[in-house]
């Protein structure tokens, strides 16, 4: 086997990239070179490490990344995020090569909704339409009627008749928040994000006492008690925009810490305080998102692996609810 084939075999077998890299390599320059040579685009979620955000062609939340994936002309999409995000890019771009720097970059929320179990649940409620949060597997998407994101979920729900019965999956906290603001009574699947469930209300309250002028901004995947003390609740992009527009100088940010990089870049004179978890670990960092590194990103592009592949029947079934989401989003200018 050639060196490249050996490297590919190693990557595909281990599920991560552990090949030695010359310490003298300028990874930023090499990644830029590979993007040009291979007509590749890097899409990165806000929760990625700062170096990855800085080399990305587009940084965004789930909706923005899905929209960008749909319209890219690149031959290769390198998705610096987690597995379901790269799957979404493949669903929308079947003819393109989609790469994920570390195939082990999964999602606790996605894992909380196994398609086989959800199928049984869905069959018990045949009169319900299924709206599924984009943070789920292709298998879950294939069982859905409409996909949504935290930024467009309210509009998508309100686009449906009031009498329409709805199952919302997989995030129970986001679903409960949406029930509250839309006046619906959606049936909720019992799933949650490990990062957003671990924020400590007691510690946030203490932070508010120490920083009385700080605005508390929170993602709707957080538990209701935490959302109740927030000055603003919104998607990752929504939180970023709010911090830009607000006259406040301090913010307590209740979501994954990766977003603080963009907040600080956009607002260098403002102070951003990450909300603490309810223990002493760094649990407000998503361990799955942080599996991707600049080194893995470089190797992923160099060897064009690990690659996302998908059964065509599954892809077509999963594409329908995503396309419906994108259509509704365009209608509302989201």
N, C-alpha and C positions, 0 to 999 in steps of 0.2 A: 504493500500500500504506500502511496505517496504521503508526504508529511501532512498535506491538507486533508486527505482522506482519513488519516489516522486521527487528526484533530476533530474532524466531524464525527467519527465513530465514538471518540471519547466524550464529546459533548452530548450526543444522542443517548449514550449509555448511562452517563451519570446524571443527566438532567440539569447540569450547571457547568459553567466554564472554569476549569482549574488549570488552564494552560499558562505556562510562564510567559511573562511579557518583559521585553527588554526595558530596564528601568530608565533608559535614556530616551525612549520614545515619547514624543509630544502627542499625547492621546487626543487632544483637541484638534491639532493640525491633521492627524491621521484620520480622524472621524470626518472632518470636512473633506479631505481628499476622497475618502470612500463614498461619501454622499454624491460627489460629482461624478466619479468614475462609474458608479453603479446606478445612477439615477434613482437614488434612495431618499426617502424623507423620514425624519424622526419625529414621531408624535409622543409627547410626554405629558403625563398627568401632573397636576400641581403637587402631588404628594411624593414625587421623586426627589432624590437628593439634588442639592443645588447645582453640582457640576453637570448632571444630566439635563436639568432644565436649561442651563446656559448653552448647551450644544443643540438643543431641540429646534426644529423648524416651526413647531406649533406647540404651545403649552395650553392646556385647558382642562375642563371638567368632562364628565362623561358625554354630555350633549355636544359640546364643542368638538371633542375628539371624534365622535361618531360622524358629525357633519363634515369635518375635515377629511376623514377617511373615505367618505363617500365621493368627494370631488377631486381627490388628488390624481395627478397625472404621472406620479412616480411609478417605476416598475417594482420597487421594493418599499414596503412599509415596515419600518422598525418601530415597534410599539413599546415604549418605555412606560410600562404600567403593570397591570396584572392580567392573568390569563383570560378572563372574560372580556376584557377590553380588546385584546389582540384577536380574540374570536369574533368580536363584533366587526372589526376591520376586515377580517377574512370573509365574513358573511356578506358584507357590502362590496367586496372587491375579490370575487372568486378567481379572476385571471391574474391577480398580482401575488407576489411572494410576500407573506407577512411573517415577520420575525419577532420573537420575544427574547430579550437577553437572558432571562432565566426562566425555564419552563416550570420551575417550582413556585413561581410567584403567583400564588392563588388568592383566595379571598374568603374570609371567615363568613361573610354574609352570603356569598354564593354557595358555600358549602352547607349552609343551614337549610337549603332547599333542594334536596335530591329530587330530580325529575320523576323517578318512579313513585316516590311517596306523594309528591304533589299531584300526579296524575290521578291517584286514588281519591285524594281530597277534592279535586276538581270534579270528578265523576259523581260525587255525592251532592253537588250543587249545579245541576245542568242548566238552571235558569240564570246563572251568574256569568257576567262577562269578566274576563281575566285581564287585569292591568298589572304588569310586572315591572318592577324597578330594574333598570338596565344592569345593575350589579348582580347578575345571575348567569348561569351557564347557557350555552346554546340549546341544550335540552330543555331548559326551563322556558327559554324564549319561544321554542317551537310549540309549547303548550299554551302560549299566551295569545290574547287578541290584540293588545296594544302594549308596547314598551313605553316606559316613561323615565325621566331623570328627575332629580330633586328640583331642577330649575323649571321644568315644564309640566310636572305632575298635576299641579292645581288646574292649569288651563286644560289639560287633557281630560281630567275628571269633569270639569265644568262644561266640556263640549258634548257630554253625554246627557240624555234625558234624566231628570231627577228620579224617575221611577225605575231606572235601570239598576238591577242588582249587580254588585261588583265584588269580586275577590281581589284583594290587593296583596301582592307578595313581592319579595320575601321579607321586607323590613317592617316589623310591627311598630317600631317607633315612628318611622316616616309615615306609615299608614295611619297611626293614631293622630298624628299632627294634621294630616290631610283631612281626616274625618272632622277634626275640630274646626278647621278654617273653611271647609266647604259645606259643612252641615250634613254630610253624608253619614251612612252607617255601613261602610264597607266591611266585608268579612276579611279578617287579617290572618295571614300565615304567620306562624310564630318563629320568625327569624330576626337576627340582629347582627350588627357590626361590632366586633370585639373592641375596636378602638373607641367608638362613640358611646358604648355602654359603660365604659370604665371611668368616665370623668367624675370627679368628686364634687358634689354640691357643697359640702362643708368647706372644702379647700377653695372653691371658687368664691364662696361667701367671704372667706378671710381675705382673699385677694381684693375683693370689692371694697373691703374696709380699708385696706392699705392703699388702694388706688381709687379713691371716691369719684374721681372724674372719668375713670376709664369706662368705655362702652363694652358691654359683654356681647360678643357676636358668636352665634352658634349654628352648627349644621343641624338640619331637622332629623338626622339619624340619631341624635342624642335623646336621652330619656326625658319624659315630660317634666319632671321636677327641675332638670337643668334648663330646659327651654323656657320654663316659667320665669327665670331670672334674667333672660336674655333681652337686650335692647333691640337686637335685630336677629332674625332667623332667616337663613338662606343657603343656597347652594354654594359650592366652593367659589365659583365665579361671582356669585352674589355677595359673598363676604368680602372678596377682594374689591369689588366696585364700591361697596358701602364704605370700606376703610379709606378709599380714595376720595369719596365725595363728602364724608363727614368732617366737621370742623373739630372733632375731638382729637386730642393728641395722644391718647393712650387707649389701647384695646386689649381686652382679655379674649383670646381666640380659642373657641371651643370646637376644635376639629383637629385633624392630623397636622402635625407640625410642619410638614413640607410646604404648606401654603405661605408660611411666614417669610420664606425667601422672596417670593414675588411681592408680598406686602411691603417688605423693607426696601426692595429695589424701587418700587413705585412711590413709596412714602418715606424717604430717608430721614426726615425730621420727626417722624412719629415713632412711638414705642409700641411694640407688639409683645404681649405676654402670653405664652402658651398655657392653657388651662391644665392644671395638674390632674393625674389619675388618682384613684382612691387607694393606691399603694405606692411603694417606693421604686417601682420599675419604670422603664421608659415606655409605658404602655400607650402613651398618646402618639407614639410612632407606630405606623403599620409595619409589622415585621415582614409581610409579604411584599409590599411596595419597596421596602428597603433592601430586598434581595438583589434588585438590579443595581449595578455599579457601572461607573464609566469604563472600567476594564472589560466587563462583560459585554457592554454595549459595543465596544471596539471589536472584540473577538466575534461577536454575533454578526457584525457587518463584514468582517474580513472573510469568515467562513460560510456566511449565509445560512446559519443554523444556530439555535433550534428554530424550526419552521412550524407554523400552525397549519395543520391540514384538517379537512373536514369532509364527511360524507355529504354528497351533493343533495340527497333527499332531506337530510337534517338542515343543511344550509338554506335550502329553499323555504322550508317550514319556519325557520328562525328569522328569515329575512322579512316575511310578511308583516309581523307586528312592529318591527323596527321601521320599515318603510311607512307604515301608518303613523308612527310617532313623528317621523321627519316631515311627513305631509302636514300634520296638524301643527307642528312647530313652525313651519313656513307660513301657514295661514295666520298664525298669531304673531309672526315676526320675532320668534324666539331664537 
